[in-house]
Amino acid sequence: MSLSVCTECLARLRLSSKPSILSPATASVAISQTSLFHSSAAQHASIIKKKAPPQLKGPRRSQGVRLKKKAREKITLPAVGERRALRRRIIISNTNALEVKEMEDLSAQNAVLEESSNQVLGLSGPILDQLRDCEAFKRTQNWNMFRRPATLIRSETLDVARTMEQVAPGQTAKLFLTGERQSGKSILLLQAMYLAFLKDWIVINIPEAQDFVNNTSAYGPLRSQSAEGEEQSNAEQLYIQPGLAKALLHRLAYSNEAVLKSLKLNHQHPGFLRVKPTSSISDLALIGAQEQTLAVPVWEAVWKELNTPGQDPRPPILLTVDSVDHWMGPSKYRSAEFEVIHAQQFTLVKQLTELFFSEGKTPLAHGGMMMMSTSGSNKPGFPSFGMLIEQFRARDKGVDPSSSAFPVPQPYSKTDTRVTGLFSKNAGVRFMDVNGSTVSESKALLEYFARSGLLHRGVTDHVVNQLRALSSGGVMGELARLGRRVTA
């Protein structure tokens, strides 16, 4: 069979690397067999396998949108004791208040003068730190409303100052303050502490007697042994409070630091207290103020140094107790048998109460003054203590205890013998009723409010009488509350 193409023409054909021009029909086939991203032909590529469905393991879960949780901010907790310090802080000055010019400071000299009565006198700066350390200020006394701390000199203030001035060495004066609510009893205790610091006395202050009985501090039974070494079964069980003893030593050591550092030890003390013979009373008190387990024996050692005669003389002591009502009845504590513990079963309470109501005229060996005050704002209901107050007042009025006019408990009533027994041991106790202020004292206080920028109206006799009527006859707390609210 003959070919249509000659052999010469067939030999003339050559294979070329250049792409030939194809028809549109053949171009689509060539494009489909050519890869744009690989040098191999499309038919040599591996076959794409179909993805296998995921194998579910466990229970089926929702396929919703999962949002990434925000990282929690780490909150820094306050330091130990910071919240308590913030809650109990007391501000005694206010830079926004007007400055009262030409106001004198209270001193040991003008405190006994009659001219100082019905005047507002300032408290000097160096003594303020000592008053803070012994916790003489209270939050309910409006110190944060004035430019600087100041106090009104009342007739009771002159009485206390003159009593302190007349105390002879080795003698002890006893004052028991009573009165209605917000009448100024705590302020009178503060004024006495201020004058005692000016005289370089040693001040021992119990700012709130309720802390000893409201079941908020550690306590434990006192181990008492007889001379033969056997425990006394018939004696009343006493209890110690190391935490409150530590707080008492802390106030004593820091508020009287300058005086206690100058007093050397006169007596020997147990070796576990680690006291050197050349140490001062301040060093001894700081041991108990820093270590609670040693607070009770350290307090006994400090009291022995202050109240027992020795080689070196000691300065007089001012002992103040506020809200003493809470010490005259059962406490919130319970014994191991779940019996109610009476307040007089605590060693500190019993020691200070018997010291105040002791029969001796000189309970303080080196002299001084003891003041106890009742509470009107937080008064517990102890009928035996109320009867004791009535008996004291009747005795001061000259009523004979054997007379029918002398107050006695009601028949078939249950009396507290621990409290009523104090009447027979009340030698030298003088009662002072602190009630409403006089017209002159009320006017002096309102004028001080006006000069400080709190009272926006003139202090006239009509205004004074009006505010005195609204404050139950010039009760200091009510008068101060009204004086800072009245506007023009």
MOCOR-V890570 format. One record per pair of residues at least 12 apart in sequence whose C-alpha atoms are under 10 Angstrom apart, sorted by sequence separation. I is the first residue (numbers start at 1). J is the second residue. If there is no record, write none. Layout:
# MOCOR-V890570
I;J
I;J
This chain:
# MOCOR-V890570
104;116
163;175
177;189
193;205
224;236
265;277
266;278
275;287
286;298
287;299
329;341
330;342
331;343
394;406
395;407
446;458
447;459
467;479
470;482
160;173
224;237
264;277
265;278
274;287
285;298
329;342
330;343
331;344
356;369
393;406
394;407
446;459
447;460
467;480
106;120
107;121
223;237
224;238
264;278
265;279
266;280
273;287
284;298
285;299
288;302
328;342
329;343
330;344
331;345
356;370
393;407
446;460
468;482
104;119
105;120
106;121
107;122
160;175
190;205
222;237
223;238
264;279
265;280
266;281
269;284
273;288
284;299
327;342
328;343
329;344
330;345
331;346
355;370
356;371
391;406
392;407
444;459
464;479
467;482
103;119
104;120
105;121
106;122
107;123
189;205
221;237
222;238
223;239
263;279
264;280
265;281
285;301
327;343
328;344
356;372
390;406
391;407
443;459
467;483
103;120
104;121
105;122
106;123
107;124
221;238
222;239
223;240
262;279
263;280
264;281
265;282
284;301
285;302
326;343
327;344
390;407
391;408
443;460
446;463
447;464
103;121
104;122
105;123
106;124
189;207
220;238
221;239
222;240
261;279
262;280
263;281
264;282
265;283
284;302
285;303
327;345
352;370
389;407
390;408
443;461
446;464
103;122
104;123
105;124
220;239
221;240
222;241
261;280
262;281
263;282
264;283
265;284
327;346
353;372
388;407
445;464
464;483
467;486
104;124
105;125
219;239
220;240
221;241
260;280
261;281
262;282
264;284
281;301
282;302
387;407
388;408
443;463
444;464
128;149
186;207
219;240
220;241
259;280
260;281
261;282
273;294
281;302
284;305
328;349
387;408
388;409
443;464
446;467
100;122
218;240
219;241
220;242
259;281
260;282
261;283
272;294
273;295
281;303
327;349
387;409
439;461
442;464
443;465
125;148
218;241
219;242
259;282
260;283
261;284
327;350
387;410
442;465
124;148
125;149
217;241
218;242
219;243
257;281
258;282
260;284
273;297
281;305
440;464
443;467
123;148
124;149
217;242
218;243
219;244
257;282
260;285
272;297
273;298
281;306
324;349
328;353
384;409
439;464
442;467
443;468
122;148
123;149
124;150
217;243
218;244
256;282
257;283
327;353
383;409
439;465
442;468
457;483
122;149
123;150
216;243
217;244
270;297
455;482
456;483
121;149
122;150
123;151
156;184
160;188
164;192
216;244
253;281
254;282
257;285
269;297
270;298
273;301
387;415
395;423
455;483
456;484
121;150
122;151
156;185
160;189
212;241
253;282
257;286
269;298
324;353
384;413
391;420
439;468
454;483
455;484
456;485
457;486
120;150
121;151
122;152
154;184
157;187
161;191
165;195
252;282
253;283
383;413
384;414
385;415
438;468
454;484
455;485
456;486
457;487
458;488
120;151
121;152
157;188
160;191
161;192
164;195
212;243
253;284
254;285
269;300
270;301
321;352
383;414
384;415
385;416
388;419
389;420
392;423
437;468
442;473
443;474
445;476
449;480
453;484
454;485
455;486
456;487
457;488
119;151
120;152
121;153
156;188
157;189
160;192
164;196
212;244
253;285
254;286
269;301
320;352
321;353
383;415
384;416
387;419
388;420
391;423
436;468
442;474
454;486
455;487
456;488
119;152
120;153
211;244
249;282
252;285
253;286
268;301
269;302
319;352
382;415
383;416
384;417
385;418
386;419
387;420
388;421
396;429
441;474
442;475
446;479
450;483
454;487
455;488
118;152
119;153
120;154
154;188
157;191
161;195
165;199
251;285
252;286
253;287
267;301
382;416
384;418
385;419
386;420
388;422
389;423
392;426
396;430
439;473
442;476
445;479
446;480
449;483
450;484
117;152
118;153
119;154
152;187
153;188
157;192
160;195
161;196
164;199
249;284
250;285
253;288
254;289
269;304
384;419
385;420
388;423
396;431
436;471
437;472
438;473
439;474
441;476
445;480
448;483
449;484
92;128
116;152
117;153
118;154
151;187
152;188
249;285
250;286
253;289
265;301
269;305
383;419
384;420
436;472
437;473
438;474
446;482
447;483
116;153
117;154
118;155
151;188
248;285
249;286
250;287
252;289
265;302
267;304
268;305
319;356
382;419
385;422
392;429
393;430
435;472
436;473
437;474
438;475
442;479
446;483
115;153
116;154
117;155
153;191
206;244
249;287
250;288
251;289
266;304
267;305
392;430
393;431
435;473
436;474
437;475
442;480
445;483
446;484
114;153
116;155
117;156
151;190
152;191
246;285
249;288
250;289
265;304
266;305
392;431
393;432
435;474
436;475
437;476
92;132
117;157
151;191
246;286
248;288
249;289
250;290
265;305
266;306
393;433
435;475
436;476
114;155
116;157
117;158
141;182
206;247
207;248
246;287
247;288
248;289
249;290
264;305
265;306
267;308
434;475
435;476
436;477
90;132
111;153
116;158
140;182
206;248
246;288
247;289
263;305
266;308
267;309
389;431
436;478
437;479
141;184
205;248
245;288
246;289
247;290
263;306
266;309
267;310
436;479
106;150
114;158
204;248
245;289
246;290
266;310
267;311
90;135
92;137
105;150
106;151
112;157
113;158
141;186
204;249
206;251
243;288
246;291
247;292
250;295
265;310
266;311
319;364
91;137
92;138
100;146
104;150
105;151
106;152
111;157
112;158
141;187
205;251
242;288
243;289
246;292
249;295
260;306
265;311
266;312
318;364
90;137
91;138
92;139
97;144
98;145
99;146
100;147
103;150
106;153
111;158
112;159
204;251
205;252
245;292
246;293
248;295
249;296
264;311
265;312
266;313
317;364
325;372
89;137
90;138
91;139
97;145
98;146
99;147
100;148
110;158
111;159
112;160
113;161
138;186
203;251
204;252
243;291
244;292
245;293
246;294
247;295
264;312
300;348
316;364
317;365
324;372
325;373
326;374
89;138
90;139
92;141
93;142
94;143
95;144
96;145
97;146
98;147
99;148
111;160
112;161
113;162
137;186
138;187
203;252
204;253
242;291
243;292
245;294
246;295
249;298
263;312
264;313
299;348
316;365
317;366
318;367
319;368
320;369
321;370
322;371
323;372
324;373
325;374
326;375
88;138
89;139
90;140
92;142
93;143
94;144
95;145
96;146
97;147
98;148
111;161
112;162
136;186
137;187
202;252
203;253
205;255
242;292
243;293
245;295
246;296
249;299
252;302
263;313
264;314
316;366
317;367
318;368
319;369
320;370
321;371
322;372
323;373
324;374
325;375
88;139
90;141
91;142
92;143
93;144
94;145
95;146
96;147
97;148
110;161
111;162
112;163
136;187
202;253
204;255
241;292
242;293
244;295
245;296
248;299
263;314
296;347
314;365
315;366
316;367
317;368
318;369
319;370
320;371
321;372
322;373
323;374
324;375
325;376
329;380
90;142
91;143
92;144
93;145
94;146
95;147
109;161
112;164
138;190
203;255
204;256
242;294
243;295
244;296
245;297
246;298
263;315
296;348
314;366
315;367
316;368
317;369
318;370
319;371
320;372
321;373
322;374
323;375
326;378
328;380
329;381
330;382
90;143
91;144
92;145
93;146
94;147
95;148
108;161
112;165
136;189
137;190
202;255
203;256
242;295
243;296
245;298
246;299
249;302
313;366
314;367
315;368
316;369
317;370
318;371
319;372
320;373
321;374
322;375
323;376
325;378
326;379
327;380
328;381
329;382
90;144
91;145
92;146
93;147
94;148
108;162
111;165
136;190
202;256
241;295
242;296
245;299
260;314
323;377
325;379
326;380
328;382
329;383
92;147
93;148
94;149
135;190
136;191
201;256
202;257
241;296
242;297
245;300
259;314
260;315
323;378
324;379
325;380
326;381
327;382
328;383
329;384
92;148
93;149
108;164
109;165
200;256
240;296
259;315
307;363
308;364
309;365
323;379
325;381
326;382
328;384
329;385
92;149
93;150
108;165
136;193
202;259
242;299
307;364
308;365
309;366
323;380
325;382
328;385
91;149
92;150
136;194
197;255
200;258
201;259
202;260
306;364
307;365
308;366
327;385
328;386
371;429
373;431
131;190
134;193
197;256
200;259
306;365
307;366
326;385
370;429
371;430
372;431
373;432
131;191
306;366
307;367
325;385
371;431
325;386
373;434
131;193
197;259
130;193
131;194
359;422
130;194
357;421
358;422
357;422
359;424
360;425
361;426
127;193
128;194
131;197
356;422
357;423
358;424
359;425
360;426
361;427
362;428
127;194
130;197
357;424
358;425
359;426
360;427
361;428
123;191
127;195
354;422
357;425
358;426
359;427
360;428
361;429
128;197
134;203
136;205
138;207
353;422
356;425
357;426
358;427
359;428
124;194
127;197
134;204
135;205
136;206
137;207
356;426
357;427
358;428
359;429
123;194
126;197
127;198
134;205
135;206
136;207
354;425
356;427
357;428
358;429
126;198
131;203
134;206
135;207
354;426
356;428
357;429
130;203
134;207
135;208
345;418
356;429
131;205
344;418
343;418
344;419
342;418
111;191
111;195
106;191
108;194
109;195
330;416
107;194
108;195
329;416
106;194
107;195
108;196
328;416
106;195
108;197
329;418
108;198
328;418
329;419
107;198
108;199
328;419
106;198
107;199
327;419
328;420
239;335
237;335
239;341
238;341
245;348
202;306
237;341
238;342
239;343
244;348
238;343
239;344
240;345
241;346
238;344
239;345
240;346
241;347
242;348
238;345
239;346
240;347
241;348
237;345
238;346
239;347
240;348
241;349
236;345
237;346
238;347
239;348
240;349
202;314
209;321
210;322
214;326
238;350
134;247
201;314
202;315
203;316
204;317
205;318
206;319
207;320
208;321
209;322
210;323
213;326
134;248
201;315
202;316
203;317
204;318
205;319
206;320
207;321
208;322
209;323
210;324
212;326
213;327
219;333
221;335
200;315
201;316
202;317
203;318
204;319
205;320
206;321
207;322
208;323
209;324
210;325
211;326
212;327
220;335
221;336
134;250
135;251
199;315
200;316
201;317
202;318
203;319
204;320
205;321
206;322
207;323
208;324
209;325
210;326
213;329
214;330
215;331
216;332
217;333
219;335
220;336
133;250
134;251
199;316
200;317
201;318
202;319
203;320
204;321
205;322
206;323
207;324
209;326
210;327
213;330
214;331
215;332
216;333
133;251
134;252
206;324
208;326
209;327
213;331
214;332
215;333
132;251
133;252
134;253
212;331
213;332
214;333
215;334
131;251
133;253
134;254
135;255
196;316
212;332
213;333
130;251
133;254
134;255
196;317
197;318
210;331
212;333
130;252
132;254
133;255
134;256
196;318
132;255
133;256
195;318
222;345
130;254
131;255
221;345
222;346
129;254
130;255
131;256
193;318
221;346
222;347
129;255
130;256
192;318
193;319
220;346
221;347
128;255
130;257
192;319
193;320
219;346
127;255
192;320
213;341
213;342
214;343
189;319
190;320
213;343
189;320
212;343
213;344
189;321
189;322
210;343
213;346
186;320
212;346
186;321
186;322
212;348
213;349
185;322
186;323
212;349
185;323
209;349
172;316
176;320
171;316
172;317
173;318
174;319
175;320
176;321
177;322
178;323
169;315
170;316
172;318
177;323
169;316
177;324
168;316
176;324
167;316
164;318
209;373
203;368
209;374
202;368
203;369
204;370
205;371
206;372
209;375
201;368
208;375
201;369
210;378
210;380
196;368
196;369
192;369
192;371
176;356
175;356
174;356
189;371
173;356
174;357
188;371
189;372
136;320
172;356
189;373
188;373
136;322
186;372
174;361
185;372
186;373
172;360
173;361
185;373
186;374
172;361
173;362
174;363
185;374
186;375
171;361
172;362
173;363
185;375
170;361
171;362
172;363
173;364
185;376
170;362
171;363
172;364
170;363
171;364
172;365
181;374
182;375
183;376
170;364
171;365
172;366
173;367
174;368
175;369
176;370
177;371
178;372
179;373
180;374
181;375
182;376
170;365
171;366
172;367
173;368
174;369
175;370
176;371
177;372
178;373
179;374
180;375
181;376
182;377
169;365
170;366
171;367
172;368
173;369
174;370
175;371
176;372
177;373
178;374
179;375
180;376
181;377
169;366
170;367
171;368
172;369
173;370
174;371
175;372
176;373
177;374
178;375
179;376
180;377
181;378
168;366
169;367
170;368
171;369
172;370
173;371
174;372
175;373
176;374
177;375
178;376
181;379
168;367
169;368
167;367
168;368
167;368
167;369
164;368
164;369
163;369
160;369
160;371
178;389
176;389
188;434
185;432
185;433
185;434
183;433
184;434
185;435
183;434
184;435
174;426
182;434
183;435
184;436
174;427
175;428
176;429
177;430
178;431
179;432
180;433
181;434
182;435
183;436
184;437
174;428
175;429
176;430
177;431
178;432
179;433
180;434
181;435
182;436
183;437
173;428
174;429
175;430
176;431
177;432
178;433
179;434
180;435
181;436
172;428
173;429
174;430
175;431
176;432
177;433
178;434
179;435
180;436
172;429
173;430
174;431
175;432
176;433
177;434
178;435
179;436
160;432
159;432
156;432
156;433
156;434
155;434
155;437
154;437
155;438
154;438
154;440
155;441
154;441
153;441
154;442
152;441
152;442
153;444
183;474
184;475
185;476
152;444
153;445
183;475
184;476
152;445
182;475
183;476
184;477
151;445
181;475
182;476
183;477
180;475
181;476
182;477
183;478
152;448
181;477
182;478
183;479
151;448
181;478
182;479
150;448
182;480
146;448
146;449
145;449
148;452
146;451
147;452
146;452
145;452
146;453
145;453
146;454
145;454
118;437
118;438
118;439
119;440
120;441
118;440
119;441
117;440
118;441
117;441
118;442
119;443
120;444
152;476
118;443
119;444
120;445
118;444
119;445
117;444
118;445
120;447
119;447
120;448
119;448
142;477
141;477
140;477
142;480
141;480
142;481
145;484
142;484
100;448
100;449
100;450
101;451
98;449
100;451
101;452
98;450
99;451
100;452
98;451
99;452
100;453
97;451
98;452
99;453
97;452
98;453
96;452
97;453
98;454
96;453
97;454
